[in-house]
Amino acid sequence: MRYTVFLFLPLLMVFSGCEKDDICSDTTSTTPRLVIEFYDVTNLTQTKNVSNLVLKTNGVSETILFNAVSKIYVPFDTTTDTVQFQLIQNGGDTDTTNDNIDNITMNYTRTTQYVSRACGYKLNFVLNPTNGFSFSDATPNDGLWIQTMGISETTITNENEVHVKLYY
């Protein structure tokens, strides 16, 4: 009996020193992306799908193609308070002569939020209410394809709501 207690006691001490593994779940909210939704300029409440739309973020060589969607997700630059990107209408087809490129600049401030020990911190963003965005035509001779835009949510903490509405 005494021998069993001496074996059991060290085993108990070994297992009581173990910690639960901290793993950041895939469902945990991390640094959000900018959610942009497209609307019909002739009916401001009606969403409108985009086709052959290419997103090109400044400083990134890869592009993202969107087809038959009314909502896109744009990553923020986590090292600065500005992100610049191009939305290229008809950029996904092989005919480059019909590409219409609009430049968009988003201005924001970054705030950090502690998530958990396993996940660490995430960044949230607050769009500048007076100078939150600007858009211009990359090639002035073809005109803007985006007619107007508006910020619908200035504080960006998740991807569950639309942050910017573009009308074309």
Backbone torsions as a table, in degrees:
resi	resn	phi	psi	omega
1	MET	NA	-43.4	-179.5
2	ARG	-63.9	-39.3	179.6
3	TYR	-63.9	-38.9	179.8
4	THR	-65.3	-39.9	179.1
5	VAL	-64.6	-41.0	179.6
6	PHE	-67.0	-29.6	175.2
7	LEU	-77.5	-39.5	-176.1
8	PHE	-70.9	-37.9	-177.4
9	LEU	-61.9	-48.4	177.4
10	PRO	-64.3	-37.0	177.6
11	LEU	-63.8	-40.3	178.4
12	LEU	-62.9	-41.1	179.4
13	MET	-67.0	-37.9	179.1
14	VAL	-63.9	-48.7	-176.6
15	PHE	-74.1	-26.8	178.5
16	SER	-74.0	-18.8	178.0
17	GLY	-83.9	-7.0	-179.8
18	CYS	-76.1	146.7	176.4
19	GLU	-110.8	152.2	174.8
20	LYS	-67.7	139.0	177.8
21	ASP	-65.9	131.4	174.7
22	ASP	-94.7	110.8	178.8
23	ILE	-123.4	130.2	178.6
24	CYS	-77.8	116.3	-177.5
25	SER	-67.0	148.6	176.6
26	ASP	-64.6	-22.2	-178.7
27	THR	-85.9	-6.7	179.6
28	THR	-72.8	133.0	-180.0
29	SER	-66.6	127.7	177.5
30	THR	-115.6	-166.6	-178.2
31	THR	-55.6	120.8	-174.9
32	PRO	-78.5	159.0	171.7
33	ARG	-100.6	163.4	176.5
34	LEU	-75.6	127.0	179.2
35	VAL	-100.2	118.2	179.3
36	ILE	-113.5	131.7	176.6
37	GLU	-119.6	141.7	-177.1
38	PHE	-100.3	139.6	-179.1
39	TYR	-129.7	156.8	177.2
40	ASP	-77.7	124.6	-177.4
41	VAL	-67.7	-21.2	179.0
42	THR	-88.2	-15.8	176.8
43	ASN	-140.7	91.8	-168.0
44	LEU	-63.2	-13.0	178.6
45	THR	-98.7	-6.3	-176.0
46	GLN	-96.1	120.3	174.9
47	THR	-68.6	154.5	-176.9
48	LYS	-136.7	127.5	179.1
49	ASN	-72.2	146.0	173.8
50	VAL	-105.6	148.3	177.0
51	SER	-130.8	144.6	179.8
52	ASN	54.5	36.4	178.8
53	LEU	-92.9	128.6	179.2
54	VAL	-112.5	133.0	174.9
55	LEU	-104.2	125.2	176.2
56	LYS	-127.3	115.0	178.8
57	THR	-89.3	135.0	179.7
58	ASN	-59.8	135.6	179.6
59	GLY	86.2	-1.5	179.7
60	VAL	-120.8	129.5	-175.7
61	SER	-78.3	-28.5	-178.7
62	GLU	-77.1	149.5	174.3
63	THR	-118.3	161.5	178.5
64	ILE	-122.0	130.2	179.5
65	LEU	-99.9	133.2	177.3
66	PHE	-119.8	134.5	178.0
67	ASN	-135.8	132.6	174.3
68	ALA	55.7	43.0	175.9
69	VAL	-130.1	150.7	176.2
70	SER	-105.4	-4.2	-176.8
71	LYS	-134.3	134.4	176.7
72	ILE	-129.0	160.8	-178.7
73	TYR	-121.1	124.3	-176.0
74	VAL	-116.1	126.5	178.7
75	PRO	-72.5	142.3	174.5
76	PHE	-82.3	156.5	169.1
77	ASP	-84.1	115.7	-174.9
78	THR	-83.6	-1.8	-178.9
79	THR	-104.1	-12.5	179.7
80	THR	-133.7	175.0	179.2
81	ASP	-101.0	21.1	179.7
82	THR	-144.6	140.7	170.2
83	VAL	-127.1	135.0	177.6
84	GLN	-121.0	134.2	178.6
85	PHE	-148.9	165.2	178.1
86	GLN	-116.1	137.0	170.4
87	LEU	-109.1	117.8	-174.0
88	ILE	-108.2	105.9	176.3
89	GLN	-72.1	133.5	-176.2
90	ASN	66.5	18.0	-179.3
91	GLY	-74.9	-13.4	-178.0
92	GLY	-90.3	-4.5	178.4
93	ASP	-97.4	174.6	-175.1
94	THR	-81.7	-16.4	-179.4
95	ASP	-86.6	106.0	-178.3
96	THR	-81.1	-10.9	-178.6
97	THR	-73.5	-19.8	-179.5
98	ASN	-100.0	8.9	177.9
99	ASP	-67.5	134.4	176.3
100	ASN	-124.0	112.4	-171.1
101	ILE	-106.6	123.8	173.5
102	ASP	-115.7	134.8	177.7
103	ASN	-93.1	137.5	177.5
104	ILE	-128.8	135.5	175.9
105	THR	-122.4	128.5	177.2
106	MET	-114.2	130.1	178.3
107	ASN	-110.1	134.6	-174.3
108	TYR	-155.4	168.5	169.8
109	THR	-114.5	152.5	-178.2
110	ARG	-106.7	140.0	173.7
111	THR	-131.1	143.6	179.0
112	THR	-97.8	147.6	179.0
113	GLN	-136.4	128.7	177.1
114	TYR	-74.4	127.2	-179.2
115	VAL	-97.5	-59.6	178.7
116	SER	-169.4	172.6	178.7
117	ARG	-63.7	-38.3	-178.8
118	ALA	-73.9	-38.6	-175.3
119	CYS	-91.9	-22.2	-178.9
120	GLY	77.9	-136.9	-177.3
121	TYR	-107.5	157.5	171.2
122	LYS	-129.9	158.5	176.4
123	LEU	-98.2	139.1	168.5
124	ASN	-114.2	161.6	-175.2
125	PHE	-130.6	145.4	174.6
126	VAL	-124.5	115.7	179.3
127	LEU	-69.2	138.8	179.0
128	ASN	-64.4	118.6	-174.7
129	PRO	-68.4	-26.2	-179.3
130	THR	-95.5	-27.8	-177.8
131	ASN	-138.0	48.0	-173.7
132	GLY	-72.1	-28.2	-177.3
133	PHE	-155.4	160.3	168.8
134	SER	-149.2	152.6	175.0
135	PHE	-140.5	147.5	-177.7
136	SER	-147.2	166.1	-179.7
137	ASP	-90.2	126.8	179.1
138	ALA	-70.8	-33.6	177.3
139	THR	-126.7	97.2	-171.7
140	PRO	-57.4	-24.0	-176.6
141	ASN	-72.7	-16.4	179.8
142	ASP	-100.2	-6.7	177.5
143	GLY	78.4	158.5	177.4
144	LEU	-72.0	134.2	172.0
145	TRP	-89.4	-26.7	172.7
146	ILE	-84.7	120.4	-177.0
147	GLN	-82.7	-41.4	179.0
148	THR	-159.5	165.2	177.7
149	MET	-148.0	158.6	179.3
150	GLY	-148.8	149.8	177.0
151	ILE	-89.4	122.2	179.0
152	SER	-100.9	-18.3	178.5
153	GLU	-147.1	115.6	-176.8
154	THR	-82.9	-30.5	-179.5
155	THR	-95.6	121.4	-174.7
156	ILE	-113.6	104.9	-179.9
157	THR	-119.5	-12.3	179.8
158	ASN	-155.6	179.8	-179.4
159	GLU	-109.8	20.5	-176.9
160	ASN	-85.9	-10.7	-178.6
161	GLU	-133.8	157.9	-179.9
162	VAL	-78.4	133.1	-179.8
163	HIS	-99.8	-37.4	-177.1
164	VAL	-133.3	138.7	176.0
165	LYS	-113.2	129.9	176.3
166	LEU	-112.4	135.2	-178.8
167	TYR	-114.6	129.4	177.5
168	TYR	-144.2	NA	NA
